[in-house]
Amino acid sequence: VGRRACMSQAIGGIFIDCDPPLRQYLLHLNAEAKVPFVVDKLASSDRQLFINASQREFVDRKISELYDKYGKDPRDAAEGQKK
């Protein structure tokens, strides 16, 4: 009597595995976004995020803008430095 059932809600999301600088960039965007898109930062990793699937296009667009600004995928430049 007087108890309410607690229901969990599932959120559709996308798992992102990226380099730490891109992860920080996405967390920065998330903090400034009108509609936050990061569901979980996955604290056990500095390379992973779980984002809301409904915000995928926004995130894809922002990553593309970042890559366009620097002329290429920053990961390509990092690989070239290792050689």
Residue, then its C-alpha position, 0 to 999 in steps of 0.5 A: v500500500g502506498r508504493r509506486a512502481c519504479m520503471s526504468q527507461a531505455i535511451g537509444g544511443i550511439f557509442i563513440d570511440c574517439d581520441p581524447p581531444l575529440r572527446q573533450y571537444l564533444l564534451h565542450l559542445n555538449a556543455e554549450a548545447k541547447v539540447p545536451f547529447v551526451v548520455d554517459k561519459l563512461a568515466s572508465s575511459d578517456r576515449q569513449l562517449f555514449i550519445n543520444a541517437s536523436q542528436r547524431e546528425f548534430v554531432d556528425r555535423k560538428i565533427s565534420e566542421l572541425y575536420d573541415k576547419y583544420g583541412k583534414d582528420p586530425r588523426d591522420a596528422a597524428e599518424g604521420q608524426k609517428k613515422 
